[in-house]
Amino acid sequence: MIISRYMTLCMIIWGTFIDPLKPKSYKEFDVAPIIRITVPRKKSADDEKILNELIASLKSEDKLKHGTFAMDYIDEKGVILDDEWHKDF
């Protein structure tokens, strides 16, 4: 499966502030990733099925235990469409 070239990965710390002047190991915190996928098209009926397959694959390979996928769509000019949705796992 090819994931959009617009895909962005970022890690966040739920409910915890990390002081940038006193960095610690991320292993000391409960880190949950947010994976944002932006695709240059309208929402498709198969998007949730594809996302569920991706989540199942990542979990079965012990790549991720939990996190959030956010899916948003843009038009050909880069304008964000109102079809954004997310799924926690």
C-alpha positions in Angstrom: 0.0 0.0 0.0 1.3 3.4 -0.9 0.7 6.1 1.7 0.4 9.7 0.4 3.6 11.7 0.1 1.9 14.2 2.3 2.0 11.9 5.3 3.3 13.4 8.4 4.4 11.6 11.6 4.7 13.3 14.9 4.9 12.1 18.5 3.0 13.7 21.3 3.0 13.2 25.0 -0.5 12.8 26.4 -1.1 15.0 29.4 2.6 15.6 30.0 4.7 18.7 29.4 8.3 18.1 28.6 10.6 21.0 29.4 12.8 21.6 26.3 15.5 22.9 28.6 15.6 19.7 30.7 15.0 16.9 28.1 14.5 13.4 29.3 14.2 10.1 27.6 10.8 9.5 25.9 10.9 6.0 27.5 10.0 7.8 30.8 6.7 8.9 29.4 3.6 7.3 27.9 4.1 8.3 24.3 1.3 8.0 21.8 1.9 8.7 18.1 -0.4 10.7 15.9 -0.1 9.7 12.3 -1.6 12.3 10.0 -2.3 11.3 6.4 -3.3 14.0 3.9 -4.5 12.9 0.5 -5.2 15.1 -2.5 -8.7 13.8 -3.2 -12.2 13.5 -1.7 -13.0 10.9 0.9 -13.5 7.4 -0.4 -15.8 4.7 1.0 -12.8 2.4 1.2 -10.7 4.7 3.4 -11.7 3.3 6.7 -11.2 -0.3 5.5 -7.7 0.6 4.3 -6.8 2.4 7.5 -8.1 -0.6 9.6 -5.8 -2.9 7.6 -2.8 -0.6 8.2 -3.5 -0.4 11.9 -3.9 -4.2 12.1 -0.6 -4.7 10.2 1.3 -2.2 12.5 -0.1 -3.8 15.6 0.6 -7.4 14.5 4.2 -6.5 13.7 4.6 -4.9 17.2 5.4 -1.6 15.5 2.7 0.4 17.5 0.7 -0.5 20.5 -1.6 2.5 20.5 -2.0 5.9 18.9 -4.2 7.9 16.6 -4.5 8.1 12.8 -5.9 11.4 11.4 -7.0 11.5 7.8 -7.7 14.7 5.9 -8.3 15.5 2.3 -7.2 18.4 0.1 -8.4 19.6 -3.3 -6.1 20.1 -6.3 -5.2 23.6 -5.1 -4.2 22.3 -1.6 -7.3 23.6 0.2 -8.3 21.4 3.1 -11.7 19.8 2.6 -14.1 19.3 5.5 -13.9 15.5 5.5 -11.2 15.2 8.2 -11.7 12.3 10.7 -9.5 10.3 13.1 -9.4 6.9 14.7 -7.8 6.0 18.0 -6.3 2.5 18.4 
